[in-house]
Structures are given as C-alpha cells and as structure tokens.
C-alpha cells in the first residue's frame, strides 16, 4: 500500500484541478517536476474522458419500483460506456507507449 498516491477529493470535473493535484502528488512522492509534467501530459486523453463523465438520470418526483429499476439500468449502462471509453484510451496509450519505448 506504500505506492498508492493520496489525492484530495475534487468537487469539480476540472481537468486543470485534477492535473495539478496529480503533478503535486507525484512530486511529493519523489518524482521530478519534469517527470510529473510528462506523466500528466501522457495522461491528458485519459483525463479528458474522466472529466467529461456526466450523468443526469430521468427520475420522477414520486418514484415507483419500475422507476428505480430504470434508474439502476441507466446507471449500469452509463458506467459500462464510461468503462469502455477508459479501457480503449488505456489500450491506445499502451500501444503508443509500446511503439515508443
């Protein structure tokens, strides 16, 4: 567990805030500023996806059982799409990194 970075909770989806927090944590844990900047730059497409995640369910004021079921289905579908986008970005990044290393 020693190699886990602790990030402060970010209340917004601001890419700049998350990027800044990432760089600060990397530097605090021994990375050079240049290396932290490079890592943050390489993570930019991932952060774009991460920060673009939004979920606005359609939920009535007085929900019934079927409304809850629909909500759970919407949440599941949204998480599935989000997970697929993140995985595709990671695969793309790994393919690019493999070619460059």
Secondary structure, DSSP 8 states (H G I E B T S, - for coil): -TT-------SS--HHHHHHHHHHHHHHTT--HHHHHHHHHHTHHHHHHHHH--------SS--HHHHHHHHHHHHHHHHHHHHHHHHHHHHHHHHHHHH-
